[in-house]
């Protein structure tokens, strides 16, 4: 559990320091995170899909252009 927390904290730090990216890059990042989480947590295919959608939404939100959030 501690490793997962540290991993997620590191990922969030990387995401917040990144600039805006395209949809393809957001999907790649979400897939990488989901694969890593599935490996460490032993997710079923249903849970894998749900976690992927969450990671994809988070990636898009974190990588969104700063002007979108300020208005």
VOBA-1610 file (N, C-alpha, C; in pm, whole numbers, padded with zeros to 5 digits, always signed):
BEGIN
Unk+00083-00119+00000Unk+00000+00000+00000Unk+00088+00126+00000Unk+00195+00120+00077Unk+00285+00235+00084Unk+00351+00260-00051Unk+00388+00152-00121Unk+00450+00166-00253Unk+00353+00229-00352Unk+00227+00187-00345Unk+00126+00242-00435Unk+00106+00391-00409Unk+00102+00429-00283Unk+00085+00570-00247Unk+00202+00653-00300Unk+00322+00605-00281Unk+00441+00677-00328Unk+00440+00686-00481Unk+00402+00577-00545Unk+00394+00575-00691Unk+00293+00678-00741Unk+00174+00678-00682Unk+00070+00772-00725Unk+00111+00917-00697Unk+00177+00941-00585Unk+00224+01075-00553Unk+00326+01121-00656Unk+00416+01034-00695Unk+00516+01067-00796Unk+00450+01097-00930Unk+00353+01016-00966Unk+00283+01036-01093Unk+00211+01171-01093Unk+00147+01203-00984Unk+00075+01330-00976Unk+00172+01448-00988Unk+00289+01437-00930Unk+00389+01543-00940Unk+00434+01560-01084Unk+00453+01449-01154Unk+00495+01456-01293Unk+00385+01519-01377Unk+00260+01478-01354Unk+00149+01532-01431Unk+00132+01682-01411Unk+00146+01729-01290Unk+00124+01870-01264Unk+00234+01958-01322Unk+00351+01901-01345Unk+00461+01981-01401Unk+00466+01974-01553Unk+00379+01898-01615Unk+00381+01882-01761Unk+00299+01990-01829Unk+00328+02010-01956Unk+00250+02105-02034Unk+00136+02032-02104Unk+00054+02107-02178Unk-00060+02047-02247Unk-00012+01946-02350Unk-00084+01835-02361Unk-00049+01730-02455Unk-00172+01692-02535Unk-00151+01611-02637Unk-00261+01566-02720Unk-00332+01444-02661Unk-00439+01406-02726Unk-00520+01293-02681Unk-00440+01162-02684Unk-00358+01145-02786Unk-00279+01022-02799Unk-00184+01005-02680Unk-00120+01113-02640Unk-00027+01107-02527Unk-00102+01082-02396Unk-00219+01142-02380Unk-00300+01120-02259Unk-00341+00973-02250Unk-00379+00914-02363Unk-00416+00772-02365Unk-00296+00683-02331Unk-00180+00719-02383Unk-00060+00640-02356Unk-00025+00643-02207Unk-00032+00762-02148Unk-00004+00776-02005Unk-00105+00699-01921Unk-00233+00710-01958Unk-00338+00639-01884Unk-00318+00488-01894Unk-00282+00440-02012Unk-00261+00295-02031Unk-00142+00248-01947Unk-00035+00326-01945Unk+00083+00289-01866Unk+00048+00280-01718Unk-00021+00382-01667Unk-00058+00382-01526Unk-00150+00265-01492Unk-00245+00240-01579Unk-00341+00132-01555Unk-00271-00003-01559Unk-00181-00022-01654Unk-00106-00148-01660Unk-00025-00170-01532Unk+00040-00066-01486Unk+00120-00077-01364Unk+00031-00110-01244Unk-00081-00043-01233Unk-00173-00068-01122Unk-00232-00208-01131Unk-00265-00253-01251Unk-00321-00388-01269Unk-00220-00493-01227Unk-00094-00472-01260Unk+00011-00566-01223Unk+00028-00573-01072Unk+00034-00456-01007Unk+00059-00453-00864Unk-00063-00491-00781Unk-00183-00461-00831Unk-00303-00485-00752Unk-00383-00608-00797Unk-00346-00665-00911Unk-00416-00783-00960Unk-00561-00752-00998Unk-00581-00649-01078Unk-00716-00607-01115Unk-00780-00703-01214Unk-00911-00723-01199Unk-00986-00801-01298Unk-01002-00715-01423Unk-01048-00773-01532Unk-01062-00697-01656Unk-01167-00587-01642Unk-01271-00613-01567Unk-01374-00510-01545Unk-01317-00392-01466Unk-01243-00423-01360Unk-01182-00317-01280Unk-01074-00245-01361Unk-01003-00319-01444Unk-00901-00259-01529Unk-00963-00151-01617Unk-01075-00183-01681Unk-01142-00086-01768Unk-01188+00037-01691Unk-01240+00017-01573Unk-01286+00129-01492Unk-01169+00219-01449Unk-01059+00156-01407Unk-00941+00232-01365Unk-00882+00306-01485Unk-00882+00243-01601Unk-00831+00309-01722Unk-00911+00436-01751Unk-01042+00428-01742Unk-01126+00546-01768Unk-01095+00658-01668Unk-01075+00623-01543Unk-01040+00723-01442Unk-00905+00785-01472Unk-00806+00702-01503Unk-00673+00752-01535Unk-00674+00840-01661Unk-00753+00802-01759Unk-00762+00880-01882Unk-00824+01016-01854Unk-00930+01019-01779Unk-00996+01145-01744Unk-00900+01233-01664Unk-00828+01172-01570Unk-00733+01247-01488Unk-00620+01303-01575Unk-00570+01222-01667Unk-00463+01268-01756Unk-00509+01386-01839Unk-00628+01377-01893Unk-00680+01487-01975Unk-00700+01612-01891Unk-00751+01596-01770Unk-00774+01713-01683Unk-00643+01777-01641Unk-00545+01697-01607Unk-00417+01752-01562Unk-00338+01815-01675Unk-00352+01760-01795Unk-00278+01812-01908Unk-00353+01920-01984Unk-00472+01956-01940Unk-00552+02057-02010Unk-00478+02191-02009Unk-00507+02269-02108Unk-00445+02401-02117Unk-00485+02485-01995Unk-00392+02563-01940Unk-00422+02642-01821Unk-00538+02738-01840Unk-00560+02791-01960Unk-00669+02886-01982Unk-00806+02822-01966Unk-00817+02692-01991Unk-00945+02625-01977Unk-00992+02625-01832Unk-00901+02619-01738Unk-00936+02611-01597Unk-00954+02748-01531Unk-00898+02851-01591Unk-00904+02982-01528Unk-01031+03058-01559Unk-01108+03014-01657Unk-01228+03090-01695Unk-01351+03032-01635
//
